[in-house]
Amino acid sequence: MSMMNCLLCKADGFLRVGTVHVPGYEFDVCQTHWKENADGWTNHYEWIILEHLSTNKTSVPRKGKKGFLPRDYP
């Protein structure tokens, strides 16, 4: 478990450490956001993730069946 800050909490104005590193996306999220987004990253956080991908020049994955960005991304 990483001790980096959660990207999604930071965007919401909170600070949580003890995060899960998300390979492919190359960011860290707290256990709460990891568990809440088991079916994919909800639309509420999509802009944050897309901004992160753009900043890091990372390709954007296809959305899953529910219309969310996949949580796990190679």
Residue pairs with C-beta under 8 A, 6 or more apart in sequence:
1 18
1 19
1 20
2 18
2 19
2 20
2 21
2 28
3 17
3 18
3 19
4 17
4 19
4 21
4 28
5 15
5 16
5 17
5 19
5 28
6 14
6 15
6 16
6 17
6 19
6 28
6 29
6 30
6 33
7 27
7 28
7 29
7 48
7 49
7 52
8 29
8 30
8 33
8 45
8 48
9 15
9 16
9 29
9 30
9 33
11 45
11 48
16 30
16 32
17 30
18 30
18 31
19 28
19 29
19 30
19 31
19 34
20 28
20 29
20 30
20 31
20 34
21 27
21 28
22 28
22 29
22 71
22 72
22 73
23 72
23 73
23 74
24 58
24 61
24 72
24 73
24 74
25 49
25 52
25 53
25 58
25 73
26 56
26 58
27 49
27 52
29 37
33 45
34 71
36 42
37 45
37 68
37 71
38 71
39 64
39 66
39 68
39 71
40 63
40 64
40 66
40 67
40 68
40 69
40 70
40 71
41 49
41 68
41 69
41 70
41 71
42 68
43 67
43 68
46 68
46 69
49 69
50 60
52 58
53 59
53 60
60 69
61 69
61 70
61 73
62 70
63 69
63 70
64 70
